[in-house]
Amino acid sequence: MGNTQQPAITSRRARWATVLTFMAATGIGLAHETPRIIRPEEGMPCVEWKDAHLVVDRMACVSGKIINVGHARTIHFLNFDNNRPGDFTVVIRDHNMKHFSGTLEEAYDGKLVSVTGFVSTYRNKPQIQVSHPDQIKVISELPKFNTSHLTGTKPVKDQFKIASYNILNLFDEMDDPYRNDDVMSPKSRAEMENVAKVLRELDADIVAFQEVENRDYLQRFLDVFVPELAYKEVVLFEGNNIRGIDVAIASRIPVGPVTSHRHVTYPGADGKPRNFERDVLAVTFEPKGGKPFEVWVLHLKSNSGGREYAEDIRVAEAKQIRKMLNARMKANKKAAIIVCGDFNDTWDSKTLQTIVGEGDTAMKAFFDDLSEPQRITYNRGRYQSMIDFIIATPAMAKRFVKGSYAIRPGTVDNSGSDHNPVTAVFKLR
């Protein structure tokens, strides 16, 4: 029922390395970068070499003193300790040595350095593979390090808050050759700042996002604009949308198994095989001292192109989601699942009622305490309506904290999105 692997790091890793190398090789400074986007160095975590494990699978700058230089047949090493393998190592491949003048010993041995690059692992030890000398800066003293947002500063205790938030086209400025994203403009800094303001106000322990271009840019957005929220877990699979909008999760609660349903095939309204327009991302959370639970994030087909066309697609998606829920609850009557996201349809629609189901396995909703004027999640003009929801299986609904369901009102101008976030609080036990 889908791919159960953790999401692989996308080719954006290679792109960031290319960007940094290009900037270093051409001398293009960051002052030339347009201020409307997140600049390459902005918000990048900087740690001492002993803490490099905190930034694995991320672009980062790592600083410390080189105590010796090592050489193998085709690889050269800048070592920060005498362990083998080192607790953190800078690796330079032989074919990149042509970029370096003189010897590595002359340039770096015994000196304090700051190294920028993608932090990977070798034998479970962090390393940065460097391709250009401009990635290594000799410094006079170590900078001050603040790793609180990397280690987590907001512990989750007896209950947690979850938010579902379509943040409206979080796109970067790079053209992805495998997506039709060049028709989209990068999200402006003003809109990102407004989204960040809303996220700080919500202070949710889990945020289910919709309309995110890729995991790396979401990670950078969180690092730059809301590091104090301490979202250590960021999960995203590339979905099926040709424009490149995906669903994602950021969380303070530890993540366990992750499932993508991107490749699940089901019959469409015409009987022909279909896939989800985006994805249904299913994430298992494993809170310390609490019972595991799942969050499914979805973003169903919109009415773009006309409701008479889109509704058949959306209902087919809804039937498949209900089928998956039935299978989970048949296997485990106590399956604790939250389903949330942008359903692109109203509560009384066939789409919603198909997913909700009926009888003992019907999904539970929690918006009864909200007045009609409060029930607005899509906030544009005459189409204002409630189309974003947080619902739960019966077992998970028992953990809902009564009266906690809320919709935070806003507009594109003051919140950075045409959707208002929905939040709810659940008990961990």
URKA-V817648 format. One record per backbone hydrogen bond with DSSP energy under -0.5 kcal/mol. CO is the residue of the C=O (numbers start at 1). NH is the residue of the N-H. If there is no record, write none. Layout:
BEGIN
co;nh
CO;NH
CO;NH
END
This chain:
BEGIN
co;nh
2;4
3;260
10;13
11;15
12;16
13;17
14;18
15;19
16;20
17;21
18;22
19;23
20;24
21;25
22;26
23;27
23;28
29;32
30;33
34;37
37;39
39;42
41;44
45;61
47;63
48;51
49;52
51;54
52;55
53;56
55;58
58;119
59;45
60;117
61;47
62;115
63;49
64;113
65;67
66;110
68;79
70;77
74;94
75;72
76;92
77;70
77;79
78;90
79;67
79;68
87;126
88;80
89;91
89;128
90;78
91;130
92;76
93;96
94;97
96;99
97;100
103;107
104;108
104;109
105;109
108;111
111;66
112;139
113;64
114;137
115;62
117;60
118;120
118;129
119;57
120;127
122;125
125;122
126;89
127;120
128;91
128;130
130;93
132;135
133;136
135;116
135;137
137;114
147;150
147;151
148;152
155;157
158;428
158;429
160;426
161;205
161;206
162;424
163;208
164;422
165;167
165;210
166;419
169;171
170;213
171;187
174;176
175;177
176;179
176;181
179;181
180;183
181;184
188;192
189;193
190;194
191;195
192;196
193;197
194;198
195;199
196;200
197;201
198;202
199;203
205;252
205;253
206;163
207;209
207;250
208;165
209;248
210;167
211;170
212;246
214;218
215;219
216;220
217;221
218;222
219;223
220;224
221;225
221;226
222;226
226;229
227;230
230;232
232;234
233;251
235;249
241;244
242;180
246;211
246;212
247;237
248;209
249;235
250;207
251;232
251;233
254;286
257;284
259;282
260;3
261;264
266;274
268;271
272;268
274;266
278;240
279;281
279;299
280;261
280;282
281;283
281;297
282;259
283;295
284;256
285;293
287;290
293;285
294;338
295;283
295;297
296;340
297;281
298;342
303;306
306;309
306;310
307;311
309;313
310;314
311;315
312;316
313;317
314;318
315;319
316;320
317;321
318;322
319;323
320;324
321;325
322;326
323;327
324;328
325;329
326;330
327;331
328;332
332;335
335;337
335;396
336;294
337;393
338;296
339;391
340;298
341;343
341;389
342;300
346;349
346;352
349;353
350;354
351;355
352;356
353;357
356;363
358;361
359;362
364;392
366;369
367;370
371;374
371;375
372;375
374;376
377;379
377;420
378;385
379;381
380;383
381;384
385;377
385;378
385;387
387;343
387;344
389;341
391;339
392;364
393;397
394;398
396;399
397;400
399;427
400;402
401;404
406;423
407;409
411;415
411;416
411;417
412;416
418;379
421;408
422;164
423;406
424;162
425;401
426;160
428;291
END
